[in-house]
């Protein structure tokens, strides 16, 4: 173990870090929130149709459907912004090797 050597940061490490944060943390979180918004929307649909005779339950179901659609729209926006950042930094997924943590930046 070498405790006294200087650690050197490389330019590719920032690209690797950004990709890993997006791939290992943000993408699963977006997928989870997307699934929760979809379940919330489907619960609103169920509540709307199951309680067709009760006007108050229909309004509650309609509100759940609206907020479910809002949640789905927000999650799609976050996913789109994340992909725009990765494409702006010119980090295609085919040039990233997760096993050894390297990024091939050659053209």
C-alpha positions, 0 to 999 in steps of 0.5 A: 500500500502506497500512502504517500504517492500523489494521486493523478486525476485524468480527464476521462475519469470525469466522463466515467464518473458522470456516466456511472452516476447516471447509469448506477444511481439516476436511471434506476431512480427514474425507473422507480419513480416512473413505475410509482407514477404509473401505479398511481395513475392506474389506481386513479383509473380503478378508483374512477371506474369502480366507484362510478355511482359515487361522484366524490370518488370519481373526482378523487380518481380523476385527480389521481389520474391527472397527478399520475400523468404529471409525474410520468411527464416529469420523469420523461423530462428528467430522462430526456435531460440526462440523455442530452447531457450525456450526448453533449459530452459526447459519451456514447454508451458503446465507448464506455467499458464498465468492467475496467472503468475506461472511456474510449474518447478516440474518434 
